[in-house]
Amino acid sequence: MTESTLLDGFQKKPRSLWSDAWRRMRYGITSRIGMVIVSIVLLVAIVTPIVDPYNPKIDSDLENSRQPPSWEHIMGTDNLGRDIFRRILHGARLSVSVGVVAVLISGIGGTFLGLVSGYFGGTTDMVIMRFMDILMAFPGMLLAIAIVAARGTGLFNTIIALSVVGVSGYARLVRSMVLSLREREYVDAARMVGVRDPRIIFRHILPNSLAPIIISATMGIGGRILTAAALSFLGLGAQPPTPEWGVMISDGRPFLRTMPHMVFFPGMAIMFTVLGFSLLGDGLRDALDPQMRE
């Protein structure tokens, strides 16, 4: 066996950014815990409505209201005798849906604005960024409350409010990426051969900006779920008898001293879900960091 053959045997096959990121995700403790938690939450959100049809308006039993956890009701019952465990399982679909949809809307809108602002610059950049500055001047929770109060309560208006609140963050993130990417050699080469601006933006610049967008979106889902629960707790989001975690905490607040399980278990569901998406986002950030690649 020649020396060149031995050297070729020891050479590592080059990996792409995404394949290398997936390898790091599989072996990272933080990312693995996050993936397990998120997988459990998503599985519950998808499977529960199929295997356990539930009508919160009629599935109540006043004779067994405010029962502590038992073998029959492992998380107890609420003030209307509804099983808290079942309501938490059904609430996963609502909470995850609100978080994912709000992040998708704000992420797509903010990414588009950031691409246009960073690539074209000038007056376009100034107008878009000043509008983003106005949105960021308000605390996120306060702005969401103002939007929901103006449009009315409900999950649909909650999604709109959360989407508007998140646009500015994605716009600024993408703009900062575009400002550096638009000066790269491959972008200059594309301009020289006559490639149009939209093709340069979506074919050359956007793919190289996806990593931070994905990381921000993953971590943002947990934040949107938490904010949606807070709005529901204040009476501005989902309305009773909807089995939403924030609504469940609000319903159990008057009985906090005597029946703490009515607040404890929905709160743990929120904490568990937000923790999962946060750990998954941290794992993605570590996996997609170019400086950590071998």
N, C-alpha and C positions, 0 to 999 in steps of 0.2 A: 504494500500500500504506500503510495507516494505521499510526500509532505503536503502537497496541495490538496489531496483527497482528505487527509486528516484535518486540515484547516477548514475545508468546506463542511466537514461533519460537525465541527464545533461552532460554526456560524449560526446565529439565531435567525430564524425567519422573521422578517420585519412585520410588525403589527400596525394596523391602523389605529387612529385615536380611539375609535368606538370599541373595537375589539379589545384593546388594551384596557379601556375603561371598564368594560364588562368583566374582564379578568380581575381587576382590582376590586370591583364591587363584590364579586363572589368570595373573595378572600378577606375583605375588610370586615372587622367585627361590627363597626357602627352601621355600615350599609346592610349587612346581613340581618341585623336586628330590625332595622327600618323596613327592609323588604318583607320580612315575616309579618310585622305588625300591619303594614299597608295591605299585604295580600289577605290577611284575615279580615280586615275591615271591608275590602272590596268584595271578598267572597260573601260575607254576611249581607252586604248591600245588594248584591245581585241575586242570591239564592233565597233570602228570607221571604220576599213578596211572592215567590213562586210556590214554596213549600208550605207557607203559613199565611193564607189570605186573612186580612185583618181589617175590621171596620171600627175605628176608635169611637164612633158615635153610638154603636150598639153593644160592643164588647165590653160591658161594664157590669159589675155586680156589687151593688151598694151594701149588701149584707156582709161582704168580705172586704170592705174598704179599710184602708190604712192598716193592713196586716203586716207584721214584721216578716223578714225572710224566713222561709220554711221549705220543707221538701216539696210542697205543692207549688209554692211561688218562691223561687230561689232568691229573688230580689225584693220580695214583698209586693204589696199592692199600693195604689195611690188613693187619693181621697174619694174616687169614684169606683174603687174596687177593680181597676184595670191592672193587669199584670205588668209590672215595671220592666221585667226582662224582655217580654214580647215588644213592648213599646220602644225599648232601647234598640232592639234588633231592627225594627222597622224604621226607627229614626236614623239609622246608619245610611239608608238610601237617600233620605232627604239631605242630610248634612253633607255627605260626599258629593251629591249632585250639585248642591249650591256651590261648594268650594271649587269643584272642577270646572263647572260652567263659567263661574265668575272669573277664574284664572284664564280660561281659554279666551273669553271675550276681551278682557283687559290686556292679555298677552298679545293677541293678534292686533288689536288696535294700537297698543303702545309700540309694538315692533314696527308696524307700518309707519307710524309717525316718526319714530326714531330713525328709520332708514331714510325717509325723505328729508328730514331735518339735517342729519349728518352728511348725507351725500351731496345735496344741492347747496347747503349753507346759505349765506347772505340773508336776504329778507325772509325767505321761507324758514330758515333756521330760527331767526329772531322771533317771528310770530308764533311758531309752534312752541318754542321753549318758554316764551313769556306766558303763554297759556298754561303750560305745565307748572310754571312757578306759581301761578294763581292757585292751581289745585293743591300744590304742595304747601301752600301757605296755611291751609286749614289742617288741623289734626285729622287723621284718617277717620277715626270713630265719629268725631263731630260732624264731618262732611257727610258720612254715611247716614247719620241720624237726620241731618237736614234734608237730604234727598228723599229718604223714606217718608219723612213727615210731610214733605211737599207733594209727593206722588200718592201716598197712601200706604197702608200696611199690606203685608203679604210677601210670599216667597219671591214672586216675580220682581217686585220693586226692590226687594232686598238684593237680588242678583244684579239688578241695574246699578244700585248704589255701590256695591262692592266692586263692580267692574269699573265704574268711573273713578273710584278711589285708587285702584291699582294701575291705571293707565300711565300716570306720570312716572312711576318707578321704572316700568319697562321702556318707556320712551327715552329716558335719560340713560339707562343702561345700554340700549342699542345704539344710541347716538354716540356715546363714548367709544364703542367698538368700531363704528363706521368711520369716525374721524381718523383712526389709525389705519384701518384697512383700505380706505380709498386712496392712500398714497403708496400702496404696495406695487411691486413691479408687474404682477400679473394683471392688475387693474389698468395700469398704464398701457400694457400691451394690448388689452382688449379694446381700449379707446383708440389706439393707433390703427387697428385693423377695421375700425368702423362699427364695433358692437354698440348697440343702442343702450341708453342709460337703464331702462327697466331690466334688460337682460343682465347687465353688469350687476345691478342691485340684487336681483333674485337668484342669479346663477353663480356669482362669484363672491359677493359680500355676505349675503344672508347665511349661506351654509357655514361660513367661518365664524359666524356670530351665534350659532345655535347653542354651543355649550353653556355659556353663562345664562342664556335665556331659559334653557331646560332646568338648570339648577335653581334659578330664581322662581320659576313656576312651581317646581316640586315643593320648595319650602313655603311658597305663597299659599298653597292649598290649605295647609294647616292653619295659617293665619286667617284665611277667609272663613274657614269652618268656625273658628273661635269668634270672629266678629259677627257672623250670622247668628251664632248662639246668643251672643250678648244682645243683639238687636231683638231677638225673640224674647229674651228674658225681660227686656224693657217694654215688651208689648208692641214693638214696631215691625217684627219679622213675621214668622209663621204664627198663626193664631190657633188657640184651642178649638177643637180637641186634637189637632194635628200632633202626631207622635214625634215631635222634634225635641232634641235634647235641651235647648234653651227654654222651650215652653215647659218641659217637664221640671226643670229646676225652678222656674217661676211658680208653677203649681205647687211645688213642695215647700217653697219658702215659708208660708205661714205655719207649717208644721215642723220646722227645722229642729226645735227643741224636743218635741215628743216623738217624731218619726224622721230621724235624720237620713234614713235609707232612701227617702223620696228625693233627696238632693244629692246624696253621696254617689249613687250608682250612675245617674246621668252625667255628673261631673267627672267621674272616672272614665266614662266613655269618651268625653271630649278630650280629656288629658291623654288618654291612650292613643286616640287618633292623631291629635296634633303632634305628640311625641314621635309617632311612626313617620309622619311626613317630614318632620324636622331631621330625624336621624337619616332618613333616605336622602334628603337634600344635602346633608353634611357628607354622606358617603359619595354622592355624585360629585360634589365639589372637590373632594380629595382625588377621586378617580379621574376626573377630567382636567386636573391641573397639569399642564405640560411640564412643569418643573419637577414633578414626581415621577415622570416616565423614565424607564431605564434607558 
